[in-house]
Amino acid sequence: MAAQRTTISPDTARPGPLSGVRVIEVGHAVCAPLCARHLADLGADVIKVESPTGDLARKYDEVVGGDSAYFAWANYGKRSIVLDLCSDDGRADFEELVERADVVIHNLGPGAMNRLGFDHQRLSRLNRRLIDCAISGYGTPGPMAERKAFDLLVQGESGLMAVTGTEAEPAKVGVSIVDMCTAMYALTAIQAALIERSQTGAGRLVEISMLDCIAEWMMAPAFHQIHGGAAPRREGARHNMMVPYGLYRTGASTSVNFAIQTTPHWRTLCKDVLNAPELADHPDFATNADRVRNRTALEPRIEELLGGIGHDEAVKRLLDANIPVGEVNDLAGLVDHPQLQARDRWMTIRVKGGTAPTVRPPFNLTDTAEMIPAVPALGEHTSSILAELRVNRPGAHGGHSVS
């Protein structure tokens, strides 16, 4: 049975830590939308500015009650306003949003915000306290500054595909890892800039490049290239810099997924799991560097020994020996994962066709009120947001600024 979340009284519930922060997102696909969604998870009021045709991710598919899987995941908890930024009225409304905002996040095509007349200088003149987060594929300047970029392309440009896949063929990571990596760095930088602004009163430009972000994540294998003279090989479901580490066959149709990182664990594996103490003392396999260098001799021997033990017994021995081991689940296994169920990690969001389950944001803030966020329809909040702007114009009765 799933654990029950503690019920929080409305009288004692605390708002999210970013309550009172207004974020304007001019984004599409994943990077900017996911960053903005996490700001909404933390309590910010996120207004998603869309063109009349909407975020391109809306049209990827309709599998989540009529919304696309990517769009529903990256956009719940926001408000959507449709503005034509090429029209005088749309530009005027956008300027008013900027004047009352704390953060603007955008990841339109290269130079698009500049061509619309909303470069950083213009935005900062509208609001000197503004955190302007500009997300691009390759950054500026440079020979690729004007290129369009998507996750797949940057996975290739960054060398990530060169270390992912098998010896026979490179592969992309199965999720949009560059987009997500970029969203996380943007999220961190925005929150740091908000802290700085609380001390200085001044906003700043935050420039985030997809290539820069994934290049940071690529430095461990890159260090092998720089300092060791060669890149790690692609090893499929096994680690290319640690052995044994990954998926090893225990039979014709079964495998076990385990990880050895220390010499004591290696020796325990040999003696208590594989019943092969001679491997623990073999000079060719004494250190991790030795095992990586001699993996073509070692790994078939490990699989031969595991085949004589069998999957269930191998898992039992690994657990008894306190060696890290886990299952290789499909997506149905994730949805039904007992650990997620036991910790009540699922929540409900509202979508076009009703409701849909999703995992809770991973921030796990205590004493925060439980909410049921919605995936906004295109332009769903246009009228109400424009009404807020009219009420909050300088000199209007009851007007105020959120920033």
C-alpha positions in Angstrom: 0.0 0.0 0.0 1.2 3.5 -0.8 2.3 5.7 2.0 -0.2 8.6 2.7 1.0 12.1 2.5 0.6 14.2 5.6 -2.5 16.4 5.3 -1.6 20.1 5.7 -4.2 22.5 7.1 -4.8 25.6 5.0 -4.1 27.6 8.1 -0.6 26.2 8.4 0.4 25.5 4.8 3.3 27.6 3.5 3.4 29.1 0.0 6.1 27.9 -2.4 9.5 29.7 -1.8 9.1 31.6 -5.1 5.5 32.8 -4.3 5.2 36.4 -5.5 7.8 36.0 -8.3 6.3 36.5 -11.7 7.9 34.7 -14.7 7.3 35.4 -18.3 8.2 32.5 -20.6 8.5 33.0 -24.3 9.5 29.4 -25.1 8.9 26.3 -27.1 9.8 22.7 -27.1 11.6 21.7 -23.8 14.5 24.0 -22.5 12.7 27.2 -21.5 9.3 25.5 -20.8 10.8 23.0 -18.4 12.8 25.6 -16.6 9.7 27.8 -16.3 7.6 24.8 -15.1 10.0 24.1 -12.3 9.8 27.8 -11.2 6.0 27.3 -11.1 6.5 24.1 -9.1 8.4 26.3 -6.6 5.5 28.8 -6.3 6.2 31.3 -9.1 3.4 32.7 -11.2 4.4 31.6 -14.7 2.8 33.3 -17.7 3.5 31.4 -21.0 3.4 33.8 -23.9 2.5 32.0 -27.1 2.1 33.0 -30.7 -1.4 32.4 -32.3 -0.1 29.0 -33.5 1.2 28.1 -30.1 4.2 26.3 -28.7 5.4 23.8 -31.4 5.4 21.0 -28.8 1.6 21.2 -28.5 1.4 19.4 -31.8 3.8 16.5 -31.2 1.0 14.1 -30.4 -2.3 14.0 -28.4 -1.7 11.1 -26.1 -2.3 12.9 -22.8 -6.0 13.5 -22.9 -5.6 15.5 -26.1 -2.3 17.2 -25.1 1.1 16.0 -26.3 3.3 14.1 -23.9 6.1 16.6 -24.1 3.8 19.6 -23.8 1.9 18.3 -20.8 5.1 17.3 -19.0 6.8 20.7 -19.4 3.9 23.1 -19.1 1.5 22.3 -16.3 1.0 24.9 -13.6 1.3 27.8 -16.0 -1.1 30.4 -17.5 -1.2 30.8 -21.3 -1.6 34.1 -23.1 -1.6 34.5 -26.9 0.2 37.6 -28.1 1.3 38.4 -31.6 4.6 40.0 -31.0 4.8 41.3 -34.5 1.7 43.5 -34.0 1.6 46.8 -32.2 -1.0 45.6 -29.7 0.8 42.4 -28.9 4.1 44.3 -28.4 2.5 46.8 -26.1 0.9 44.1 -24.0 4.2 42.2 -23.8 6.0 45.3 -22.7 3.5 45.7 -19.9 4.1 42.1 -18.8 7.8 42.7 -18.8 7.5 45.9 -16.7 5.7 43.8 -14.0 7.8 40.7 -14.2 10.7 39.4 -12.2 12.0 36.9 -14.8 11.8 36.5 -18.6 12.9 33.2 -20.1 13.1 32.8 -23.8 14.5 30.2 -26.3 13.1 31.3 -29.6 15.3 30.8 -32.7 18.7 32.5 -33.0 18.3 36.3 -32.9 14.5 36.1 -32.8 14.0 38.3 -29.7 16.4 40.9 -31.2 14.5 41.0 -34.4 11.3 41.5 -32.5 12.9 44.5 -30.8 13.2 42.8 -27.4 17.0 42.5 -27.0 18.4 42.6 -23.5 19.0 46.4 -23.6 15.3 47.0 -24.4 14.1 44.6 -21.8 16.3 46.1 -19.1 15.1 49.6 -20.0 11.6 48.4 -19.5 12.5 46.9 -16.1 15.9 47.4 -14.5 15.1 44.6 -11.9 14.5 42.0 -14.6 16.3 38.7 -14.7 16.6 38.1 -18.5 17.4 34.4 -19.2 18.3 33.9 -22.8 18.6 30.2 -23.8 20.3 29.3 -27.2 21.7 26.3 -28.9 25.3 27.4 -29.3 25.6 30.8 -27.6 27.1 34.0 -29.1 29.4 34.8 -30.7 30.9 32.0 -32.7 30.6 30.3 -36.1 27.4 28.4 -35.0 25.7 31.3 -33.3 23.0 31.5 -36.0 22.3 27.8 -36.3 19.0 26.3 -35.0 19.6 23.6 -32.4 17.6 20.7 -31.1 18.5 18.1 -28.5 19.5 15.5 -31.0 21.8 17.9 -32.9 23.6 19.0 -29.7 24.0 15.4 -28.5 25.9 14.9 -31.7 27.9 18.1 -31.7 28.9 17.7 -28.0 30.4 14.2 -28.3 27.7 12.6 -26.2 26.7 10.3 -29.0 30.3 9.3 -29.4 30.3 7.7 -26.0 26.7 6.4 -26.1 25.7 3.2 -27.9 27.8 0.2 -28.9 31.1 -0.2 -30.5 29.3 -0.9 -33.8 27.1 2.2 -33.7 26.7 5.5 -31.7 23.3 6.3 -30.2 21.4 9.2 -28.8 20.3 9.1 -25.2 16.6 8.0 -25.0 15.3 11.2 -23.4 16.0 14.9 -24.2 19.0 15.0 -21.9 20.5 18.2 -23.4 17.2 20.1 -23.1 16.8 18.9 -19.5 20.5 19.7 -18.6 20.0 23.2 -20.0 16.8 23.7 -18.1 18.4 22.8 -14.8 21.4 25.2 -15.3 19.0 28.0 -16.3 16.9 27.2 -13.2 19.9 27.4 -11.0 21.2 30.6 -12.6 17.9 32.4 -12.4 17.5 31.6 -8.7 21.0 32.8 -8.0 20.2 36.0 -9.9 17.1 36.5 -7.8 19.1 36.2 -4.6 21.6 38.7 -5.9 18.8 41.1 -6.9 17.4 40.9 -3.4 20.7 42.4 -2.2 21.5 44.8 -5.1 18.1 45.7 -6.5 19.4 45.2 -10.0 18.6 42.5 -12.6 21.0 40.9 -15.0 21.3 39.0 -18.2 21.7 35.2 -17.9 22.9 33.5 -21.1 22.5 29.8 -21.3 23.8 27.7 -24.2 22.7 24.1 -24.7 26.2 23.2 -26.0 27.9 24.9 -22.9 25.7 22.9 -20.5 26.2 19.5 -22.0 29.9 20.2 -22.5 30.1 20.5 -18.7 28.5 17.1 -18.3 30.9 15.6 -20.9 34.1 16.6 -19.0 34.8 13.2 -17.3 35.1 11.4 -20.7 36.7 14.5 -22.2 39.4 14.3 -19.5 40.3 10.9 -20.8 40.7 12.4 -24.3 42.7 15.4 -23.0 44.9 13.7 -20.4 44.8 10.1 -21.4 45.2 10.5 -25.1 42.1 8.5 -26.1 38.3 8.6 -25.6 36.5 5.9 -23.7 34.9 3.3 -26.0 31.2 2.9 -26.4 30.1 0.0 -24.2 26.4 -0.1 -24.6 24.7 -0.9 -21.2 28.1 -1.1 -19.5 30.2 1.7 -18.1 33.1 2.8 -20.3 35.3 3.8 -17.5 34.5 1.3 -14.7 34.5 -2.5 -14.8 32.4 -4.4 -13.8 29.6 -1.9 -14.0 26.4 -2.4 -16.0 24.3 -5.2 -17.4 25.7 -8.8 -17.3 24.0 -11.9 -18.7 22.9 -14.5 -16.1 21.4 -16.8 -18.7 20.0 -16.9 -22.3 17.3 -14.3 -21.6 18.2 -12.8 -18.2 20.7 -10.3 -17.0 21.6 -8.5 -13.8 22.5 -4.9 -13.4 25.2 -4.1 -10.8 28.0 -1.6 -10.1 31.5 -2.1 -8.6 33.3 1.1 -7.7 35.7 0.1 -4.9 38.3 -2.5 -4.4 36.5 -4.0 -1.3 33.4 -4.4 -3.4 35.4 -6.1 -6.2 36.9 -8.5 -3.8 33.5 -9.3 -2.2 32.0 -9.8 -5.7 34.7 -12.4 -6.5 34.6 -14.3 -3.3 31.0 -14.1 -2.1 29.0 -13.8 -5.3 31.0 -15.4 -8.1 32.8 -18.0 -5.9 36.0 -17.1 -7.8 38.5 -15.8 -5.3 41.3 -16.2 -7.8 39.9 -13.3 -9.8 40.2 -11.0 -6.7 43.9 -11.7 -6.5 44.7 -11.8 -10.2 47.1 -9.0 -11.0 45.3 -8.2 -14.3 42.2 -7.2 -12.4 43.5 -5.7 -9.2 42.4 -2.1 -9.8 39.6 -0.6 -11.8 42.2 0.7 -14.4 43.4 -2.9 -14.7 39.9 -4.2 -15.2 39.0 -1.6 -17.8 42.3 -2.3 -19.7 41.6 -6.1 -19.6 37.8 -6.1 -19.8 37.7 -8.2 -22.9 39.2 -11.1 -20.9 37.3 -10.4 -17.7 33.7 -9.7 -18.6 33.1 -13.0 -20.5 34.4 -14.8 -17.4 32.0 -12.9 -15.2 29.1 -13.8 -17.4 30.2 -17.4 -17.5 30.2 -17.5 -13.7 26.9 -15.7 -13.4 25.3 -18.1 -15.9 26.1 -20.9 -13.5 24.5 -19.1 -10.6 21.3 -17.8 -12.3 19.5 -14.5 -12.1 17.6 -14.8 -8.8 20.4 -16.3 -6.9 22.8 -13.7 -8.3 20.6 -10.8 -7.2 20.2 -12.4 -3.7 24.0 -12.8 -3.3 24.6 -9.2 -4.5 22.1 -7.9 -2.1 23.5 -10.0 0.8 27.0 -8.8 -0.1 25.8 -5.1 0.0 26.8 -4.6 -3.6 24.7 -2.1 -5.5 22.2 -4.0 -7.8 19.0 -3.1 -9.5 16.4 -4.1 -12.1 16.2 -2.9 -15.7 12.6 -1.8 -15.9 10.5 -0.9 -18.9 8.3 2.2 -18.6 5.4 0.1 -17.2 7.9 -0.9 -14.5 8.5 2.7 -13.7 4.8 3.5 -13.5 4.3 0.6 -11.1 7.6 1.0 -9.3 7.1 -0.1 -5.7 9.4 2.6 -4.3 7.4 5.3 -6.0 4.2 3.8 -4.9 5.4 3.4 -1.3 6.5 7.1 -1.2 3.3 8.3 -2.8 5.2 10.0 -5.6 2.3 10.2 -8.0 -0.1 13.2 -8.3 -2.8 14.3 -10.7 -2.7 17.1 -13.3 -5.6 18.5 -15.3 -5.5 18.1 -19.1 -7.9 18.6 -22.0 -9.6 15.2 -21.6 -9.9 15.3 -17.7 -7.0 14.3 -15.5 -3.7 12.5 -15.9 -1.1 11.0 -13.5 2.4 12.3 -13.3 5.2 12.1 -10.8 5.5 14.9 -8.2 8.2 17.5 -8.7 11.4 16.3 -7.0 11.8 19.3 -4.8 9.9 17.8 -1.8 9.3 21.0 0.1 7.7 20.4 3.5 4.5 22.1 4.6 3.5 23.2 1.1 -0.1 23.2 0.1 -1.1 20.4 -2.2 -2.5 21.6 -5.6 -3.8 20.1 -8.8 -2.1 22.0 -11.6 -3.4 22.2 -15.1 -1.9 22.1 -18.6 -3.1 25.4 -20.1 -5.1 25.5 -23.3 -3.7 27.8 -25.9 -4.5 31.3 -24.9 -6.7 30.1 -22.0 -5.8 33.0 -19.7 -5.4 35.8 -22.3 -8.5 37.7 -21.2 -7.8 37.4 -17.5 -4.1 38.4 -17.8 -4.9 41.4 -20.0 -7.5 42.4 -17.4 -4.8 42.3 -14.7 -2.6 44.5 -16.8 -5.4 47.1 -17.2 -6.1 47.1 -13.4 -2.4 47.3 -12.6 -1.5 50.2 -14.9 0.1 53.1 -13.1 -2.7 55.4 -11.8 -5.4 52.7 -12.1 -7.5 52.2 -8.9 -5.9 49.4 -6.8 -3.0 49.0 -9.1 0.2 47.4 -7.9 3.3 45.8 -9.3 4.4 42.3 -8.5 8.1 43.2 -9.0 
